């Protein structure tokens, strides 16, 4: 996707605070962090959202989740973290390239949702 900002980051065309990358995924610091630790993990492959995942995408999703603890710990949240994947307009997705937020820090993240 030529106009997708995350595809441009994954392709190295836009600089980002990358903390990890391999042939399938890229992790970088969120530019508007909501917690002391706030990373984004994206697949290199353009997948719009979880609503558009296919069976062939399962290994990439697994890799994204399997890498989350290492990324959180290295960024300063070794005792726990939260993974958030917003999906679609109703789910609060702002960039339409699948991405997981890894948030944490020294203090508890807090409740899942406000009542």
TORSEMI-870890 format. One line per 2 residues: number of its first residue (from 1); their letters; for each residue x, y, z of N, C-alpha, C, CB. Coordinates in Angstrom, 1 decimal, always signed. Atoms other than C-alpha are relative to their C-alpha. Glycine has a CB too. Example, Ala and Ser with C-alpha at 12.3 -4.5 7.8 and 13.67 -1.06 7.14 Angstrom:
1) as) +0.9 -1.2 +0.0 +12.3 -4.5 +7.8 +0.9 +1.2 +0.0 -1.0 +0.0 +1.2 ~ -0.9 -1.1 +0.0 +13.7 -1.1 +7.1 -0.8 +1.1 +0.8 +0.4 +0.5 -1.4
***
This chain:
1) xx) +0.9 -1.2 +0.0 +0.0 +0.0 +0.0 +0.9 +1.2 +0.0 -1.0 +0.0 +1.2 ~ -1.0 -1.2 +0.1 +1.9 +3.1 -1.2 -0.3 +1.1 +0.9 -0.1 +0.4 -1.5
3) xx) +0.3 -1.1 -0.9 +0.0 +5.5 +1.0 -0.1 -0.4 +1.5 -1.3 +0.6 -0.4 ~ +0.1 +0.5 -1.4 +0.1 +3.4 +4.2 +1.3 +0.4 +0.8 -0.2 -1.5 +0.1
5) xx) -1.2 -0.4 -0.7 +2.4 +5.0 +6.8 +0.7 -1.2 +0.7 -0.5 +1.0 +1.1 ~ -0.7 +1.1 -0.6 +3.1 +1.7 +8.5 +0.7 -0.9 -1.0 -1.0 -0.9 +0.8
7) xx) -0.8 +0.7 +1.1 +4.1 +0.1 +5.2 +1.3 +0.8 -0.3 -0.9 -0.1 -1.3 ~ -1.2 -0.8 +0.3 +6.5 +3.0 +4.7 +1.0 -0.2 +1.1 -0.4 +1.5 -0.1
9) xx) -0.9 +0.3 -1.1 +7.9 +2.4 +8.2 +0.7 -1.3 -0.1 -0.7 +0.1 +1.4 ~ -0.6 +1.4 +0.2 +8.3 -1.3 +7.6 +1.0 -0.1 -1.1 -1.2 -1.0 -0.2
11) xx) -0.9 +0.0 +1.1 +9.9 -0.6 +4.3 +1.3 +0.9 +0.2 -0.7 +0.4 -1.2 ~ -1.1 -0.8 -0.3 +12.4 +1.8 +5.9 +0.0 +1.4 -0.7 +1.3 -0.7 -0.5
13) xx) +0.1 -1.2 +0.8 +11.1 +4.8 +3.9 -0.3 +1.2 +1.0 -1.1 -0.1 -1.0 ~ +0.3 -1.0 -1.0 +10.0 +6.7 +7.1 +0.8 -0.5 +1.2 -1.5 +0.2 +0.3
15) xx) -0.8 +0.4 -1.2 +12.3 +6.7 +10.1 -1.0 -0.2 +1.2 +1.0 +1.1 +0.4 ~ +0.8 +0.3 -1.1 +10.8 +5.3 +13.3 +1.0 -0.5 +1.1 -1.1 -1.1 -0.2
17) xx) -0.8 +0.4 -1.1 +12.2 +4.5 +16.8 -0.1 -1.6 +0.0 -0.4 +0.6 +1.3 ~ +0.1 +1.5 +0.0 +12.6 +0.8 +15.8 +0.7 -0.6 +1.1 +0.5 -0.5 -1.4
19) xx) -0.6 +0.8 -1.1 +13.3 -1.6 +18.6 +0.3 -1.4 -0.4 -0.8 +0.1 +1.3 ~ -0.2 +1.3 +0.5 +13.1 -4.8 +16.7 -0.6 -0.1 -1.5 -0.8 -1.0 +0.9
21) xx) +0.6 +0.4 +1.3 +12.6 -6.1 +13.1 +0.7 -1.3 -0.5 +0.3 +1.2 -1.0 ~ -0.5 +1.2 +0.7 +12.9 -9.3 +11.2 -0.7 -0.1 -1.3 -0.2 -1.3 +0.9
23) xx) +0.6 +0.1 +1.4 +11.6 -10.6 +7.9 -1.5 +0.1 +0.0 +0.4 -1.3 -0.6 ~ +1.4 +0.0 -0.1 +8.0 -10.7 +9.2 -0.7 +1.2 +0.7 -0.5 -1.2 +0.6
25) xx) +0.6 -1.0 -0.8 +7.4 -8.0 +11.8 +1.0 +1.2 +0.3 -0.5 -0.6 +1.3 ~ -0.8 -1.2 -0.4 +8.7 -4.5 +12.9 -0.7 +0.5 +1.3 +0.0 +1.1 -1.1
27) xx) +0.4 -0.6 -1.2 +8.4 -3.0 +16.4 +0.7 +1.3 +0.2 +0.2 -0.9 +1.3 ~ -0.5 -1.4 -0.2 +8.8 +0.7 +17.2 -0.7 +0.7 +1.1 +0.0 +0.7 -1.4
29) xx) +0.7 -0.8 -1.0 +8.0 +3.3 +19.8 -1.1 +0.8 -0.6 +1.1 +1.0 +0.7 ~ +1.2 -0.8 +0.4 +4.6 +5.0 +19.5 +0.4 +1.5 +0.1 -1.2 -0.3 +0.9
31) xx) -0.3 -1.4 +0.0 +5.0 +8.7 +18.7 -0.8 +0.8 +1.0 -0.1 +0.6 -1.4 ~ +0.9 -0.7 -1.0 +2.2 +9.6 +21.1 -0.2 -1.0 +1.2 -1.3 +0.4 -0.6
33) xx) +0.2 +1.0 -1.1 +2.9 +7.3 +24.1 -1.0 +0.3 +1.0 +1.4 -0.3 +0.6 ~ +1.0 -0.1 -1.0 +0.1 +6.7 +26.5 +0.5 -0.6 +1.4 -1.2 -0.7 -0.4
35) xx) -0.6 +0.6 -1.2 +2.3 +4.9 +29.1 +1.6 +0.1 -0.2 -0.4 -1.5 +0.1 ~ -1.4 -0.1 +0.2 +6.0 +4.9 +29.9 +0.6 -1.0 -1.0 +0.7 -0.3 +1.4
37) xx) -0.3 +0.9 +1.1 +6.3 +1.8 +27.7 -1.2 +0.0 -1.0 +0.4 -1.4 +0.5 ~ +1.0 +0.1 +1.0 +4.3 +2.1 +24.5 +0.6 -0.3 -1.4 -0.9 +1.3 +0.0
39) xx) -0.6 +0.4 +1.2 +5.4 +0.2 +21.5 -1.1 -0.5 -1.0 +1.0 -1.2 +0.2 ~ +0.9 +0.6 +1.0 +3.7 -0.8 +18.2 +0.7 -1.1 -0.7 -0.4 +1.1 -1.0
41) xx) -0.5 +1.1 +0.7 +4.2 -4.1 +16.6 -0.8 -0.2 -1.3 +0.1 -1.4 +0.8 ~ +0.8 +0.1 +1.3 +3.2 -4.4 +12.9 +0.6 -1.2 -0.8 +0.1 +1.3 -0.8
43) xx) -0.6 +0.9 +1.0 +3.5 -7.1 +10.3 +0.5 +0.8 -1.2 -1.2 -1.0 -0.5 ~ -0.4 -0.6 +1.2 +5.5 -6.2 +7.2 -1.0 +0.0 -1.1 +1.4 -0.6 -0.5
45) xx) +1.1 +0.2 +1.0 +2.7 -7.5 +5.1 -1.1 +0.9 +0.4 -0.5 -1.5 +0.0 ~ +1.1 -0.9 -0.2 -0.1 -5.0 +4.7 -1.3 -0.9 +0.3 -0.2 +1.0 -1.1
47) xx) +1.3 +0.6 -0.4 -3.1 -6.5 +6.6 -0.8 +1.2 +0.6 +0.2 -1.2 +1.0 ~ +0.7 -1.2 -0.5 -5.8 -3.9 +7.2 -0.4 -0.1 +1.4 -1.3 +0.1 -0.9
49) xx) +0.4 +0.1 -1.4 -7.1 -5.2 +10.5 -0.2 -1.5 +0.3 -1.3 +0.8 +0.3 ~ +0.3 +1.4 -0.4 -7.9 -8.4 +12.5 -1.2 -0.5 -0.8 -0.3 +0.0 +1.5
51) xx) +1.2 +0.4 +0.7 -11.2 -8.4 +10.6 +0.3 -0.6 -1.4 -1.0 +1.2 -0.2 ~ -0.3 +0.5 +1.3 -9.3 -9.2 +7.4 +1.2 -1.0 +0.0 +0.5 +1.2 -0.8
53) xx) -1.1 +1.0 -0.1 -6.8 -11.8 +8.7 -0.5 -1.3 -0.7 +0.3 -0.3 +1.5 ~ +0.3 +1.3 +0.6 -6.6 -15.0 +6.7 +0.8 -1.1 +0.7 +0.3 +0.1 -1.6
55) xx) -0.7 +1.1 -0.6 -5.4 -18.5 +7.7 +1.5 +0.2 -0.3 -0.5 -1.3 -0.5 ~ -1.5 -0.1 +0.3 -2.0 -17.7 +6.0 +0.6 +1.1 +0.9 +0.2 +0.4 -1.5
57) xx) -0.5 -1.1 -0.9 -1.6 -14.7 +8.4 +0.3 -0.5 +1.4 -0.9 +1.1 +0.0 ~ -0.1 +0.5 -1.3 -1.7 -16.9 +11.5 +1.4 +0.0 +0.6 -0.6 -1.4 +0.1
59) xx) -1.4 +0.0 -0.5 +2.1 -17.4 +11.8 +0.5 +1.4 +0.4 +0.9 -0.7 -1.0 ~ -0.5 -1.3 -0.3 +2.7 -13.7 +11.7 -0.7 +0.5 +1.2 -0.4 +1.0 -1.2
61) xx) +0.7 -0.4 -1.2 +0.0 -13.0 +14.3 +0.7 -0.7 +1.3 -1.5 -0.3 +0.0 ~ -0.7 +0.8 -1.1 +1.6 -15.7 +16.5 +1.3 +0.6 +0.4 +0.2 -1.4 -0.3
63) xx) -1.3 -0.6 -0.2 +5.0 -14.1 +16.1 -0.1 +1.3 +0.7 +0.8 +0.1 -1.3 ~ +0.2 -1.3 -0.6 +3.7 -10.7 +17.0 -0.3 -0.1 +1.5 -1.2 +0.8 -0.6
65) xx) +0.3 +0.2 -1.4 +2.2 -12.0 +20.3 +1.2 -0.7 +0.7 -1.2 -0.9 +0.1 ~ -1.1 +0.7 -0.7 +5.1 -14.3 +21.1 +1.2 +0.9 +0.3 +0.5 -1.2 -0.9
67) xx) -1.1 -1.0 -0.2 +7.6 -11.4 +20.8 -0.4 +1.1 +1.0 +0.3 +0.6 -1.3 ~ +0.5 -1.1 -0.8 +5.5 -9.1 +23.0 +0.8 +0.1 +1.4 -1.5 -0.2 +0.3
69) xx) -0.7 -0.1 -1.3 +7.1 -10.1 +26.4 +1.4 +0.5 -0.2 +0.0 -1.4 +0.6 ~ -1.4 -0.5 +0.2 +10.7 -9.7 +25.1 +0.0 +1.5 -0.3 +0.6 -0.8 -1.1
71) xx) +0.0 -1.4 +0.3 +9.8 -6.3 +23.7 -0.3 +0.8 +1.2 -1.0 +0.3 -1.2 ~ +0.4 -0.8 -1.2 +8.0 -5.1 +26.8 +1.1 +0.0 +1.1 -1.3 -0.6 +0.6
73) xx) -1.1 +0.0 -1.0 +10.8 -6.3 +29.1 +1.2 +0.8 -0.4 +0.5 -1.5 +0.2 ~ -1.1 -0.8 +0.5 +13.5 -4.7 +27.0 -0.2 +1.5 +0.1 +0.4 -0.4 -1.4
75) xx) +0.4 -1.5 -0.1 +11.6 -1.4 +27.0 -0.2 +0.5 +1.4 -1.2 +0.2 -0.9 ~ +0.1 -0.4 -1.4 +11.3 -1.4 +30.8 -1.3 -0.4 +0.7 +0.0 +1.5 +0.0
77) xx) +1.2 +0.5 -0.6 +8.2 -3.4 +31.6 +0.1 -1.5 +0.2 -1.3 +0.4 -0.8 ~ -0.2 +1.4 -0.2 +9.5 -6.8 +32.7 -1.1 -0.8 +0.8 +1.3 -0.3 +0.5
79) xx) +1.0 +0.7 -0.9 +6.7 -7.5 +35.2 -1.4 -0.1 -0.5 +0.1 +0.8 +1.3 ~ +1.3 +0.1 +0.6 +3.8 -7.3 +32.9 -0.3 +1.2 -1.0 -1.1 +0.1 +1.1
81) xx) +0.3 -0.9 +1.1 +2.2 -5.4 +30.0 -1.4 -0.3 -0.5 +1.1 -0.1 -1.1 ~ +1.3 +0.2 +0.7 -1.0 -5.1 +28.0 +0.2 +0.1 -1.5 -1.1 +1.0 +0.5
83) xx) +0.0 +0.0 +1.5 -1.5 -5.9 +24.3 -1.3 +0.4 -0.4 +0.5 -1.4 -0.6 ~ +1.3 -0.6 +0.4 -4.2 -3.9 +22.6 +0.1 +0.0 -1.6 -0.3 +1.4 +0.5
85) xx) +0.1 +0.0 +1.4 -5.3 -4.5 +19.0 -1.4 +0.6 -0.3 +0.2 -1.4 -0.7 ~ +1.3 -0.6 +0.4 -8.0 -2.0 +17.9 -0.3 -0.4 -1.4 +0.2 +1.6 +0.1
87) xx) +0.4 +0.5 +1.3 -10.0 -3.2 +15.0 -1.2 +0.8 -0.5 -0.4 -1.5 +0.1 ~ +1.1 -0.7 +0.6 -12.1 -1.1 +12.7 -0.4 +1.3 +0.7 -1.2 -0.8 -0.1
89) xx) +0.4 -1.3 -0.5 -13.8 +2.3 +13.3 -0.5 -0.1 +1.4 -1.0 +0.6 -1.0 ~ +0.7 +0.1 -1.3 -15.9 +1.1 +16.2 +1.0 -0.4 +1.1 -1.1 -1.1 -0.1
91) xx) -1.1 +0.5 -0.9 -12.8 -0.6 +17.8 +1.0 +1.1 +0.2 +0.6 -1.2 -0.5 ~ -0.9 -1.1 -0.2 -10.9 +2.7 +17.6 +1.3 +0.0 -0.8 +0.4 +0.0 +1.4
93) xx) -1.1 +0.1 +0.8 -8.5 +1.8 +14.9 +0.2 +1.3 -0.8 -0.1 -1.2 -1.0 ~ -0.3 -1.2 +0.7 -6.8 +4.9 +13.5 +0.8 -0.1 -1.3 +0.7 +1.0 +0.9
95) xx) -0.8 +0.3 +1.2 -4.2 +3.5 +11.1 -0.4 -1.4 -0.5 +1.6 +0.0 +0.4 ~ +0.5 +1.3 +0.5 -5.6 +0.8 +8.9 +1.0 -0.9 -0.6 -1.1 +0.3 -1.1
97) xx) -1.1 +1.0 +0.1 -2.6 -1.5 +9.0 +0.0 -0.7 +1.3 +1.4 +0.6 -0.5 ~ +0.1 +0.7 -1.2 -2.9 -4.2 +11.6 +1.2 +0.4 +0.9 +0.0 -1.5 -0.2
99) xx) -1.0 -0.3 -0.9 -0.9 -3.2 +14.7 -0.4 -0.3 +1.4 +0.5 +1.4 -0.1 ~ +0.2 +0.3 -1.4 -0.6 -4.3 +18.3 +0.7 +1.1 +0.8 +0.4 -1.4 +0.4
101) xx) -0.7 -0.9 -1.0 +0.1 -1.7 +21.1 +0.4 -0.9 +1.1 -1.0 +1.1 +0.4 ~ -0.5 +0.6 -1.3 +2.3 -3.0 +23.9 +0.2 +1.1 +0.9 +1.3 -0.9 -0.3
103) xx) -0.1 -1.1 -1.0 +1.8 -0.8 +26.9 +0.3 -0.6 +1.4 -1.3 +0.8 +0.0 ~ -0.4 +0.4 -1.4 +3.3 -1.0 +30.4 +0.9 +1.0 +0.6 +0.7 -1.3 -0.1
105) xx) -0.9 -0.9 -0.8 +5.8 +0.5 +32.7 +0.1 -0.5 +1.4 -0.5 +1.4 +0.0 ~ -0.2 +0.4 -1.4 +6.7 +0.4 +36.4 -1.3 -0.2 +0.8 +0.9 +0.9 +0.6
107) xx) +1.3 +0.1 -0.8 +3.1 +0.9 +37.6 -1.0 -0.7 -0.8 -0.4 +1.5 +0.3 ~ +1.0 +0.7 +0.7 +0.0 -1.1 +36.9 -0.7 +0.9 -1.1 -1.1 -0.4 +1.0
109) xx) +0.6 -0.7 +1.1 -1.7 -0.2 +33.6 -1.4 +0.5 +0.3 -0.1 -1.0 -1.2 ~ +1.3 -0.5 -0.4 -5.1 +0.2 +35.2 -1.1 -0.9 -0.6 -0.2 +1.4 -0.4
111) xx) +1.1 +0.8 +0.4 -8.6 -1.1 +34.4 -0.1 +0.0 -1.5 -1.3 +0.6 +0.5 ~ +0.1 +0.2 +1.5 -9.4 -2.4 +30.9 -0.8 +1.1 -0.6 -0.6 -1.4 -0.3
113) xx) +0.9 -1.0 +0.5 -12.3 -0.1 +30.3 -0.6 +0.8 +1.1 -1.2 -0.7 -0.8 ~ +0.7 -0.8 -1.0 -13.9 +2.8 +32.0 -1.5 -0.3 -0.1 +0.3 +1.5 -0.3
115) x) +1.5 +0.3 +0.0 -17.5 +2.2 +33.1 -0.8 +1.2 -0.3 -0.4 -0.6 +1.4
***
